[in-house]
Amino acid sequence: MKLVVVGINHQNTPLVIREKGAFLNRALNEGIRALLKEDAIAEVIILSTCNRSEIYVSTRNENAAGEILTQFYLNKKSEALAPYLFVKKGRAALVHLYEVVTGLDSMILGEDQILGQVKDALEKSQAIKGCGKYLTKMFREAITFTKKVKTQYKISETPLSLSSTAVKHIKRQYPQDYGNKKILIIGSGKMGILALRYMKAEGFQNPYMTNRTFHNMDECEAIHENVQMVHYEKRYDIIPEMDVIITATASPHVILKVEAMPKRIKPLTIIDLALPRDVEEAMGTMDGIELLTIDHFKEMMDETMVYRQKIAKKIAIEIEAEIDGLLLWITHAKVDNMVGDLNQTSRKLADETITTLCEHLELTKKQEDYLSKIVRSKFREMVMSPIKQLKSLNSEEEILGIEKTVTYLFSEKPQKALSGDEKDDDTAVV
């Protein structure tokens, strides 16, 4: 089984294009189910965040899977994604996964939030049986590795995310009296809750919060004792009082529109952390309003950036070593697959033989049971020696060579002799 990832991210894709490639919950589940119907795709995980939209699959045919995923994005999302889509296969795909999970591929180097987003992506796929042992193994190993290096290099002592960076930006914007500024957070999901936590830690005294539902009001009040909950329908009413608005909802539609904005008597900063965006783009052209989106934070370097750039190089080296070990596991997993295939073939042939014999012989129930026992035993005995030989293999080269032979000999479809190119493609280990 091999790993392929296709997608877009903040590295070279404008925000307006990333919006077109985003997957909300329902679309994400539908996408996984649709891709699993493809013969070339065995498992699927979709990772969709404000900075990326990526589809990871396990496959036996890298080229076919890459083409399927590319066309899926173009047909189901938008043809505008075409110039920005990347395709990574094999080891390159695995390195990319580790760089994503550790935050090395994030807009804010080493950020924390991506780790939780990757966990969520894995769990969502597992919930609808979208992934099996290969993708589960790869993602869990990447998650475990990330936890280890964050502890080793003390990254967790300096929490980083778009939410924390937004709060620090506000603090820098109002260095003298930031604690007294009135700030409205729209959205009480993970990013909104994080923003509230950072505001508490940084000493902001006047947070307001609103969401379509008040399901986690108690949690918000426990985080910040001064937080004032506002009914969502009245969000425009309190805007004239606000100095800053942070939006971070999962809404597929704009929630702040120019036409509904009330008159204001003081400047307003709006920080839109959502994808798709929460705030109408034209809001940024209104007098007295500064509109910042997630892409503005590419230029906002904090005081720990130099340190994180230094340790990122060390983590990148460790990723390569970690992947060497994971690839070895994947190679040896091929033995389990071959053993399973031999056992399955043995059982299938035994059942077919028993059925044929029983149809042509007049046997009692007792005789049929005895015949079934003998036939199954003999067919099982027939594959025992090959299975023992397979389990004794230790060399990666031997395992890959035997897999090629077994596939060639036991395939139900006639196969021609393998060319050099086909050998190179099929013997890739991921």
C-alpha positions as semicolon CSV with decimal commas, in nm:
position;residue;x (nm);y (nm);z (nm)
1;M;0,000;0,000;0,000
2;K;0,124;0,348;-0,089
3;L;0,048;0,702;0,030
4;V;-0,068;0,983;-0,198
5;V;-0,172;1,336;-0,098
6;V;-0,325;1,599;-0,323
7;G;-0,433;1,946;-0,213
8;I;-0,376;2,319;-0,176
9;N;-0,230;2,522;0,109
10;H;-0,123;2,869;0,215
11;Q;0,224;2,831;0,061
12;N;0,114;2,938;-0,286
13;T;-0,266;2,956;-0,284
14;P;-0,455;3,285;-0,231
15;L;-0,725;3,296;0,034
16;V;-1,001;3,338;-0,225
17;I;-0,891;3,012;-0,391
18;R;-0,849;2,824;-0,061
19;E;-1,211;2,906;0,015
20;K;-1,317;2,719;-0,299
21;G;-1,132;2,405;-0,188
22;A;-1,259;2,394;0,171
23;F;-1,461;2,101;0,307
24;L;-1,726;2,164;0,572
25;N;-1,846;1,864;0,774
26;R;-2,114;1,733;0,541
27;A;-1,905;1,784;0,226
28;L;-1,610;1,616;0,399
29;N;-1,805;1,298;0,475
30;E;-1,958;1,293;0,128
31;G;-1,614;1,336;-0,024
32;I;-1,467;1,044;0,169
33;R;-1,755;0,814;0,072
34;A;-1,734;0,915;-0,294
35;L;-1,358;0,853;-0,315
36;L;-1,384;0,512;-0,145
37;K;-1,594;0,396;-0,441
38;E;-1,289;0,432;-0,666
39;D;-1,109;0,102;-0,728
40;A;-0,765;0,263;-0,696
41;I;-0,837;0,409;-0,350
42;A;-0,844;0,198;-0,034
43;E;-0,856;0,457;0,247
44;V;-0,924;0,831;0,267
45;I;-0,862;1,114;0,517
46;I;-0,949;1,475;0,433
47;L;-0,771;1,753;0,622
48;S;-0,947;2,088;0,573
49;T;-0,840;2,394;0,776
50;C;-0,820;2,770;0,723
51;N;-0,477;2,725;0,565
52;R;-0,510;2,402;0,369
53;S;-0,731;2,148;0,198
54;E;-0,559;1,812;0,153
55;I;-0,679;1,460;0,072
56;Y;-0,464;1,166;0,187
57;V;-0,527;0,818;0,045
58;S;-0,372;0,475;0,062
59;T;-0,353;0,304;-0,273
60;R;-0,184;0,033;-0,475
61;N;-0,168;0,259;-0,779
62;E;-0,010;0,598;-0,705
63;N;-0,057;0,744;-1,052
64;A;-0,423;0,651;-1,077
65;A;-0,495;0,779;-0,726
66;G;-0,319;1,109;-0,794
67;E;-0,525;1,163;-1,108
68;I;-0,851;1,071;-0,932
69;L;-0,786;1,317;-0,648
70;T;-0,688;1,595;-0,888
71;Q;-1,005;1,550;-1,093
72;F;-1,211;1,527;-0,775
73;Y;-1,093;1,872;-0,667
74;L;-1,153;2,021;-1,012
75;N;-1,496;1,863;-1,063
76;K;-1,638;1,878;-0,711
77;K;-1,477;2,201;-0,592
78;S;-1,356;2,436;-0,865
79;E;-1,145;2,438;-1,180
80;A;-0,983;2,752;-1,038
81;L;-0,778;2,521;-0,811
82;A;-0,588;2,371;-1,105
83;P;-0,275;2,595;-1,096
84;Y;-0,238;2,552;-0,721
85;L;-0,291;2,180;-0,664
86;F;0,011;1,979;-0,552
87;V;0,051;1,602;-0,578
88;K;0,292;1,412;-0,352
89;K;0,350;1,037;-0,358
90;G;0,537;0,778;-0,154
91;R;0,804;0,907;0,079
92;A;0,744;1,269;-0,026
93;A;0,379;1,236;0,081
94;L;0,483;1,093;0,416
95;V;0,736;1,370;0,477
96;H;0,465;1,623;0,394
97;L;0,227;1,465;0,646
98;Y;0,488;1,489;0,923
99;E;0,571;1,849;0,832
100;V;0,202;1,938;0,845
101;V;0,138;1,771;1,181
102;T;0,448;1,920;1,346
103;G;0,360;2,267;1,220
104;L;0,668;2,295;0,997
105;D;0,438;2,353;0,700
106;S;0,212;2,599;0,881
107;M;0,175;2,971;0,815
108;I;0,286;3,027;1,174
109;L;0,587;2,798;1,208
110;G;0,537;2,539;1,481
111;E;0,177;2,639;1,558
112;D;-0,020;2,418;1,797
113;Q;-0,368;2,415;1,652
114;I;-0,286;2,195;1,352
115;L;-0,218;1,896;1,579
116;G;-0,577;1,898;1,704
117;Q;-0,707;1,950;1,352
118;V;-0,516;1,644;1,228
119;K;-0,657;1,436;1,515
120;D;-1,007;1,553;1,424
121;A;-0,952;1,462;1,057
122;L;-0,843;1,111;1,155
123;E;-1,138;1,063;1,391
124;K;-1,390;1,190;1,136
125;S;-1,263;0,942;0,878
126;Q;-1,263;0,658;1,131
127;A;-1,621;0,743;1,232
128;I;-1,747;0,664;0,881
129;K;-1,496;0,382;0,820
130;G;-1,302;0,594;0,574
131;C;-0,958;0,472;0,683
132;G;-0,804;0,142;0,785
133;K;-0,476;0,033;0,934
134;Y;-0,240;0,208;0,692
135;L;-0,363;0,567;0,715
136;T;-0,444;0,517;1,082
137;K;-0,088;0,398;1,146
138;M;0,068;0,685;0,951
139;F;-0,142;0,956;1,115
140;R;-0,103;0,815;1,467
141;E;0,272;0,786;1,427
142;A;0,292;1,145;1,301
143;I;0,080;1,263;1,596
144;T;0,290;1,071;1,849
145;F;0,612;1,203;1,695
146;T;0,480;1,560;1,711
147;K;0,394;1,531;2,080
148;K;0,745;1,403;2,146
149;V;0,929;1,683;1,965
150;K;0,703;1,952;2,111
151;T;0,796;1,829;2,457
152;Q;1,163;1,780;2,369
153;Y;1,206;2,129;2,223
154;K;0,967;2,299;2,469
155;I;0,749;2,429;2,188
156;S;0,441;2,368;2,401
157;E;0,564;2,626;2,650
158;T;0,499;2,895;2,389
159;P;0,147;2,822;2,255
160;L;0,112;2,925;1,894
161;S;-0,195;2,951;1,677
162;L;-0,378;3,202;1,464
163;S;-0,590;3,285;1,770
164;S;-0,289;3,360;1,990
165;T;-0,122;3,561;1,716
166;A;-0,439;3,766;1,667
167;V;-0,457;3,844;2,039
168;K;-0,087;3,942;2,046
169;H;-0,147;4,168;1,748
170;I;-0,424;4,350;1,935
171;K;-0,195;4,390;2,234
172;R;0,074;4,545;2,013
173;Q;-0,183;4,769;1,846
174;Y;-0,293;4,916;2,179
175;P;0,023;4,896;2,396
176;Q;-0,093;5,148;2,658
177;D;-0,452;5,049;2,728
178;Y;-0,516;4,715;2,554
179;G;-0,664;4,568;2,872
180;N;-0,959;4,807;2,860
181;K;-1,044;4,762;2,493
182;K;-1,378;4,606;2,412
183;I;-1,339;4,297;2,196
184;L;-1,616;4,087;2,044
185;I;-1,543;3,725;1,955
186;I;-1,792;3,579;1,707
187;G;-1,781;3,199;1,718
188;S;-1,741;2,977;2,022
189;G;-1,571;2,687;1,847
190;K;-1,209;2,589;1,903
191;M;-1,056;2,906;1,758
192;G;-1,299;3,132;1,943
193;I;-1,238;2,952;2,273
194;L;-0,862;2,974;2,219
195;A;-0,889;3,347;2,155
196;L;-1,081;3,388;2,481
197;R;-0,818;3,188;2,671
198;Y;-0,534;3,401;2,531
199;M;-0,724;3,720;2,613
200;K;-0,755;3,604;2,972
201;A;-0,384;3,517;2,987
202;E;-0,282;3,853;2,835
203;G;-0,498;4,060;3,069
204;F;-0,785;4,174;2,846
205;Q;-1,070;4,275;3,076
206;N;-1,366;4,333;2,842
207;P;-1,433;4,033;2,617
208;Y;-1,770;3,981;2,454
209;M;-1,876;3,662;2,285
210;T;-2,155;3,554;2,055
211;N;-2,249;3,244;1,861
212;R;-2,557;3,108;1,690
213;T;-2,609;2,881;1,991
214;F;-2,516;2,921;2,357
215;H;-2,434;2,554;2,406
216;N;-2,096;2,622;2,574
217;M;-2,179;2,943;2,764
218;D;-2,069;2,788;3,095
219;E;-1,731;2,693;2,946
220;C;-1,675;3,050;2,823
221;E;-1,764;3,199;3,163
222;A;-1,531;2,953;3,335
223;I;-1,243;3,066;3,109
224;H;-1,295;3,441;3,161
225;E;-1,510;3,564;3,449
226;N;-1,580;3,897;3,277
227;V;-1,698;3,759;2,944
228;Q;-2,034;3,898;2,835
229;M;-2,246;3,670;2,619
230;V;-2,440;3,846;2,344
231;H;-2,735;3,704;2,151
232;Y;-2,626;3,637;1,794
233;E;-2,919;3,831;1,648
234;K;-2,798;4,143;1,834
235;R;-2,436;4,126;1,718
236;Y;-2,469;4,438;1,499
237;D;-2,625;4,634;1,788
238;I;-2,309;4,628;2,000
239;I;-2,056;4,687;1,720
240;P;-2,045;5,068;1,778
241;E;-1,910;4,997;2,128
242;M;-1,637;4,759;2,010
243;D;-1,272;4,833;1,939
244;V;-1,196;4,492;1,789
245;I;-1,398;4,203;1,643
246;I;-1,250;3,853;1,602
247;T;-1,458;3,619;1,384
248;A;-1,394;3,246;1,381
249;T;-1,710;3,059;1,284
250;A;-1,769;2,752;1,068
251;S;-2,043;2,928;0,874
252;P;-2,047;2,865;0,497
253;H;-2,187;3,217;0,450
254;V;-2,078;3,573;0,534
255;I;-2,196;3,675;0,882
256;L;-2,092;4,043;0,877
257;K;-2,217;4,243;0,578
258;V;-2,146;4,601;0,476
259;E;-2,513;4,687;0,432
260;A;-2,592;4,589;0,791
261;M;-2,303;4,769;0,960
262;P;-2,421;5,040;1,204
263;K;-2,265;5,386;1,232
264;R;-1,954;5,402;1,448
265;I;-1,784;5,681;1,637
266;K;-1,444;5,516;1,679
267;P;-1,203;5,304;1,470
268;L;-1,272;4,931;1,445
269;T;-1,033;4,646;1,374
270;I;-1,189;4,326;1,238
271;I;-0,981;4,007;1,238
272;D;-1,140;3,735;1,025
273;L;-0,988;3,396;1,112
274;A;-1,250;3,187;0,930
275;L;-1,240;2,991;0,606
276;P;-1,468;3,043;0,422
277;R;-1,443;3,404;0,536
278;D;-1,695;3,544;0,783
279;V;-1,666;3,908;0,679
280;E;-1,768;4,062;0,348
281;E;-1,450;4,166;0,168
282;A;-1,581;4,517;0,095
283;M;-1,582;4,582;0,471
284;G;-1,212;4,659;0,445
285;T;-1,286;4,964;0,224
286;M;-1,515;5,131;0,479
287;D;-1,390;5,438;0,662
288;G;-1,257;5,366;1,008
289;I;-1,241;4,988;0,960
290;E;-0,923;4,780;0,934
291;L;-0,996;4,430;0,805
292;L;-0,735;4,160;0,859
293;T;-0,764;3,803;0,728
294;I;-0,556;3,496;0,801
295;D;-0,318;3,579;0,517
296;H;-0,216;3,904;0,688
297;F;-0,052;3,697;0,961
298;K;0,209;3,568;0,718
299;E;0,397;3,892;0,777
300;M;0,341;3,908;1,152
301;M;0,654;3,753;1,301
302;D;0,658;3,713;1,678
303;E;0,949;3,715;1,917
304;T;0,996;3,337;1,912
305;M;1,027;3,303;1,533
306;V;1,409;3,290;1,523
307;Y;1,412;3,015;1,786
308;R;1,144;2,816;1,606
309;Q;1,323;2,843;1,274
310;K;1,634;2,699;1,438
311;I;1,460;2,400;1,595
312;A;1,254;2,343;1,278
313;K;1,576;2,235;1,105
314;K;1,643;1,983;1,383
315;I;1,289;1,848;1,368
316;A;1,314;1,809;0,988
317;I;1,618;1,583;1,035
318;E;1,434;1,376;1,295
319;I;1,139;1,341;1,059
320;E;1,359;1,172;0,800
321;A;1,484;0,918;1,056
322;E;1,132;0,858;1,185
323;I;1,004;0,790;0,835
324;D;1,278;0,535;0,774
325;G;1,137;0,330;1,061
326;L;0,777;0,373;0,947
327;L;0,861;0,265;0,593
328;L;1,020;-0,049;0,735
329;W;0,697;-0,126;0,923
330;I;0,496;-0,073;0,604
331;T;0,727;-0,305;0,412
332;H;0,690;-0,582;0,672
333;A;0,315;-0,529;0,672
334;K;0,327;-0,661;0,316
335;V;0,407;-1,002;0,466
336;D;0,082;-0,990;0,664
337;N;-0,105;-0,902;0,347
338;M;0,047;-1,190;0,157
339;V;-0,030;-1,431;0,442
340;G;-0,386;-1,306;0,451
341;D;-0,422;-1,345;0,075
342;L;-0,292;-1,702;0,086
343;N;-0,530;-1,793;0,367
344;Q;-0,822;-1,633;0,186
345;T;-0,739;-1,814;-0,139
346;S;-0,707;-2,142;0,050
347;R;-1,046;-2,101;0,218
348;K;-1,214;-1,995;-0,106
349;L;-1,082;-2,296;-0,300
350;A;-1,172;-2,532;-0,016
351;D;-1,530;-2,402;-0,002
352;E;-1,566;-2,430;-0,380
353;T;-1,433;-2,787;-0,373
354;I;-1,667;-2,888;-0,089
355;T;-1,967;-2,738;-0,268
356;T;-1,883;-2,917;-0,595
357;L;-1,834;-3,255;-0,425
358;C;-2,150;-3,230;-0,218
359;E;-2,353;-3,142;-0,526
360;H;-2,234;-3,454;-0,711
361;L;-2,229;-3,704;-0,425
362;E;-2,519;-3,828;-0,221
363;L;-2,385;-3,781;0,131
364;T;-2,542;-3,777;0,472
365;K;-2,505;-3,470;0,693
366;K;-2,240;-3,650;0,894
367;Q;-2,048;-3,745;0,579
368;E;-2,067;-3,387;0,450
369;D;-1,927;-3,255;0,777
370;Y;-1,641;-3,508;0,767
371;L;-1,567;-3,426;0,402
372;S;-1,563;-3,052;0,477
373;K;-1,324;-3,102;0,767
374;I;-1,079;-3,309;0,560
375;V;-1,085;-3,078;0,254
376;R;-1,035;-2,761;0,462
377;S;-0,753;-2,926;0,654
378;K;-0,571;-3,031;0,336
379;F;-0,605;-2,692;0,170
380;R;-0,483;-2,526;0,488
381;E;-0,189;-2,768;0,501
382;M;-0,108;-2,678;0,140
383;V;-0,037;-2,311;0,227
384;M;0,125;-2,365;0,568
385;S;0,476;-2,409;0,430
386;P;0,466;-2,092;0,212
387;I;0,323;-1,896;0,508
388;K;0,610;-2,009;0,733
389;Q;0,859;-1,907;0,469
390;L;0,695;-1,565;0,434
391;K;0,704;-1,503;0,807
392;S;1,075;-1,582;0,817
393;L;1,163;-1,299;0,574
394;N;1,365;-1,015;0,727
395;S;1,519;-0,835;0,430
396;E;1,318;-0,550;0,276
397;E;1,452;-0,645;-0,066
398;E;1,340;-1,006;-0,020
399;I;0,992;-0,903;0,094
400;L;0,939;-0,672;-0,202
401;G;1,067;-0,937;-0,445
402;I;0,844;-1,209;-0,302
403;E;0,542;-0,975;-0,306
404;K;0,602;-0,915;-0,676
405;T;0,621;-1,289;-0,740
406;V;0,311;-1,374;-0,535
407;T;0,112;-1,098;-0,707
408;Y;0,222;-1,227;-1,047
409;L;0,150;-1,593;-0,975
410;F;-0,181;-1,558;-0,790
411;S;-0,341;-1,275;-0,985
412;E;-0,676;-1,373;-1,137
413;K;-0,599;-1,157;-1,443
414;P;-0,338;-1,265;-1,702
415;Q;-0,021;-1,061;-1,664
416;K;0,260;-0,990;-1,905
417;A;0,624;-1,004;-1,800
418;L;0,708;-0,701;-1,588
419;S;0,913;-0,424;-1,744
420;G;1,171;-0,223;-1,556
421;D;0,939;0,077;-1,526
422;E;0,657;-0,135;-1,385
423;K;0,891;-0,291;-1,133
424;D;1,008;0,045;-1,011
425;D;0,651;0,173;-0,973
426;D;0,510;-0,132;-0,797
427;T;0,795;-0,183;-0,557
428;A;0,752;0,159;-0,399
429;V;0,681;0,085;-0,037
430;V;0,426;0,352;0,043
